[in-house]
Structure formats: C-alpha cells, structure tokens
Amino acid sequence: MRKDRIISALFAIFMMAMANTMRADNVSSRFHILGGELSNSAATSVSDIDEVLPRMKALGLNTVLVPAYWELMEQQEQRVEGQMDFTLVDRTIDVARQEGLKIVLLWFGAWKNSMSCYAPAWFKRDVKRFPRAVTKEGKPLEIASCFSGDVLQTDLKAFSSLMRHIAEKDPQREVVIMMQIENEIGMLESARDHSPLAEEAYRKPVPQALLKALNIKKKGTWAEVFGTDDYADEKFMAWHYACYVEHLAKAARQIHDIPLYVNAAMNSRGRKPGEYPSAGPLAHLADIWKAGAPSIDILAPDIYDTGFKSWASQYAMPLRPQEKQRISDGASGIGGKIKNRLFIPESRCCENSGVRALYVFGEHQALGFSPFAIDQASPKETESVTQAYDLLKQIENGKLLNSKMSWGLLFDQDDKERVIDDNGVVMTCRHYFTLPWDARATDGSTWPEGGAMLIRLGKYDYLLAGSGVVVDFKTRTEIQQEKLQLGLGMQQKKLGEDGFLAGQETTGQAAEERTLNSPLGPTGSFPQKEPSTQFTGSRLGLLSVDEVAIDSQGQMQYLRRHNGDQSHQGRHARISVGDWKILHIQLYEYK
C-alpha cells in the first residue's frame, strides 16, 4: 500500500513537471515581439476587434498590443463589487487565437498618458473618495492621486479581476504573453502632487529602502535629502508611483505569472518635469523605479522624437558576454528571462519604422518593437514594417535573431557612417545614398533612414539584412594605409558605379583633344606624391555576395549572386533604398 502511494506521488510530480514544460513551450523562449500597437479607440467594440486583428495579421505582425479599458469593464453607475464585463478582452483573445497572433494587453486603469481619463464615470465623479492630484497653486487635475488608498485599492481590485479572468481564459499563456500596467504614468502641469495626502507623505523621512538603493547615507525628509527643485520633486513622485505599481504587479504575479512592464513618455525637447510626464519610468529615474517596483520586468520607452538610437540606448541594459550567449542560446525571449531587456512598445509609425526595428534587434538584442497606431497608418508607412518583419522572421527561423555577435545599423542624412572592427575585420557601414551615383541622394529631398542587422556567422562569414545600406570590408592594415595617405595630403579617388575613376563627362573627341594638348602628355596626370612607406600586410576581398532567403526549417536558400555592378566590382555589399534583402557575404584574405 505504501509502495502504491509512493508511485502515485512520483507520477503526480512527473505530471506537474510535464505541465510546466508544456506551459513554457507554448510560448517559445525564442519568440520575439514583432508588434504593433493599436490606436486608443481601436478595440472598443466587438466589430472593431473583428475588423482590425485580421488586418494586423496581414501586415506581418506576430503580436498586437491592445488596450484593456477599465471604463468599459466596470462602467455601471451603481457599482457592484466584482461586477466586471470582459466581453472585449474575450473577443480579443478569441480572434487573436484564430489568427495565430499573440496579444500584449495594456491596462488603461488609473492613468493613461498621466490622465485618469479611462477610469469609470463613477470613479471620476467621486472626488471625495478618489481625490485628484493638485498643483502647487492648488489647481485640481484630472489625475487621480497615487497617495490615496481608495484609488489604489479600487484600481488594484479591478486589475486583479482582469488578471484572474485572463488566467481562466488563457491559462497556458498561448495568446496573452505580457501585460502593461497603466500607461505613461506621470505628473503634468506640476512636477509633483501637492494634495493634502501628498504633502503629508512629503514631510515624512525618505524610506530607508530607497536610500539604500541609491547609496545615500544622509537621512531626513524628501526636501532635506534631495532638495526642493523640480527634479527633487520628481524623485519623490517617482518613488510613490513605483510603489503604487508594485502593488498591482505583485498581485498579478500571484494570480497569473506573465511578464510585466511599464512604459514611459520621454523627457525630450528640453522640457522640465511637469512639462513632460514627471516621475514616469524614465531612464534617469530607473534606479528609483527598480527599487520601488521590483516585480516589474521592463521599463520601456515610447519613442516619438528624433534621436531614435540615443533614446533606445538609454533603455538597453548593457549585456555581459555570458548574457549575450544566453540570449543567443534562446533563453531570453518571451517565456525565458526578460528582465531589463529592451522593449519598445510605442514608436512613431512611419516610413522609417522598419529599419528602426532591424536596428534594435541587431544592436541591443531587443525583446520587441511596436509602432503605435499601426491600424491607422497609411500603406506607405506600414510597408516598411511588413518588409522588415519578414526579414526578421527569416532570421528567427535561422535561430540568428539576437545572435551573440550582431550589430544594428541605422543611418540618416546627418548620421551616415559607422565603423565596426570585428577582430581585425574592419567594416565601414554607410547610408546607401553616400554612393556618388544615386541621383536621389542629391535631389534635395530628405533621405529616408537606412538600416540593417549585420550578423557574424563565422570567420569571414556575415549576413546583412535590411534596406538602404552599403558595407565594405578591409583589414586593419588597409585602414591604416588609407589614413596614412590622407595624412600625406592624398585625396581618396571617387569611383563611378563601374569602378572607373569618376571624371567630367565629355565627348570622345573632346577628351582626346584635351589629352593631346595637355602639357602632361598622353598620360594626362600629374606625378603623385608617393607614401613614405610601401603597402605591407594583407587585404580582404569579397569571395561572394549572395542574396538569400531563410526557410521555415532555418535553411538558407540561394536566390541570386550579387557581383559586378551590384558589388561595385567586388568592392562592397549593398542594399538599395527601397529594397529589403538578406545578403550572405563571404570574404577571403589575400596579399
């Protein structure tokens, strides 16, 4: 009898382990978000959802970011505790499952873009129970105060109900793979809340947990420790917003353990706290947010301004070599470890979106990328997303997405070049319009951005996937020789597409007469100043440049050979602006 119980217990343990394995495998650890976020009113009815999700699938997305609106879940005038309507969430999950899409739900609860505009009507009307934040001048704002216990508990109760429902509706995490808590939290018009509850908290000592996290030895009130300017006020609010979010995140973990993140509106254009959403999960407040909300996996940037690379880099946590190896081995997509990974849930949907996606996956081993309001974008704007996501899916097929040895390229009219030294292989990467023969480069129009992923497969073996870029490959010796020549006053010669020296166009007869009448004679050139040293060492050449596709089995399929004019007679690999390609580049060394 005892033996039977032991066998039964072991069998139960085995079945639990199998269930956990199945749950983990339902969302592959190699899965990455090739996403798009819907506009704010795109999923407010069943008909909206039925129309928009199939359209997102057709654009090539694998994940759609969909708002979950508190006001539409709990909108009754006479509130009944726990009475929630999940019709829209259910429809979203059902249609997404039918279309083979993943969903990231965005909890539009107490705050959306700082404001409490998505709270139910009964919440908005009851300002006594649910007090508002107040400016320094005493002006009440349409922003619920995070210092109110009633605000927190009511928001928490509704959010917890949603999490329980998702756990019941999608227990294996087949569809809903991540949750955003609130949306672009922060104070506007004032750097901090000055309501009575906030002022009471402001006069209290700074919590020891925060002082320890920031390595601050001084103790005292917020004003005594941090000062009284707007940036000091922002730290005060950041801590309390983070602690508020931690209550929701901790509850979510206990109910249904899926990845959680918060998103930030950028502190751009020289704006001060309160002119942008003060105290949100911004890069300069990351230590405060991580201390206050340890259950949150990712602080995510919403990037709409210029300087995309700079904003992305602020939120990309530096990865050590062993972490890059873990990512390359597939241990850190959705379903694996995602803590502190770069995820861009909102970016301006435009013609440059596609190359920006390629850049963040190549440069920062990103978890995902998502243009905002993609459902309202024009075909001209969504085309680049579709094209880039097709390349990224192929790269993922080959298990090369987030390779431990990859780089991201992103160029525009002002930022045209990047030089990468890969263990002696010096790759000079440029915008395609730096080539002198493309008329679009000088027609007066603004250059579209060019971008790509550059992946090392092995020694002298690379993949280039993208649009609007050109890359040449040299040894360090070649680069040093070029620098030496420039130092001696020798100008680099401009070559035409055929590889010949680019000169002034003339008729054949005029060119002949000019040469014969020249005092230099038929050679037609001045004596060149010789470098002080002869070239020594080796050079790199293009062994082959092949346009390829990667099939669903991860096998590279040859499409065509790029040589002659397409490789500048063996000088570089390039992908034109407007083309989207994967090039397999093999090099060789010679002397």
Secondary structure, 3 states (H helix, E strand, C coil): CHHHHHHHHHHHHHHHHHHHHHHHHHCCCCCCEEEEECCCCCCCCHHHHHHHHHHHHHCCCCEEEEEEEHHHHCCCCCCCCCCCCCHHHHHHHHHHHHHCCEEEEEEEEEEECCECCCCCHHHHHCCCCCCEEECCCCCEEEEECCCCHHHHHHHHHHHHHHHHHHHHHCCCCCCEEEEEEEECCCECCCCCCCCHHHHHHHCCECCHHHHHHCCCCCCCEHHHHHCCCHHHHHHHHHHHHHHHHHHHHHHHHHHCCCCEEEEEECCCCCCCECCECECCCCHHHHHHHHHHCCCCCEEEEEECCCCHHHHHHHHCCCCCHHHHHHHHCCCCCCCCCCCCCCEEEEECCCCCHHHHHHHHHHHHCCCEEEEECHHHCCHHHHHHHHHHHHHHHHHHHCCCCCCCCEEEEEECCCCCEEEEEECCEEEEEEEHHHCCCCHHHHCCCCCCCEEEEEEEEECCEEEEEEECEEEEEEEHHHHHHHHHHHHCCCCCCCECCCCCECCCCCCHHHHHHHHHHCCCCCCCCCCCCCCCCCCCCCEEEEEEEEEEEECCCCCEEEEEECCHHHHCCCCCEEECCCCCEEEEEEEEEEC
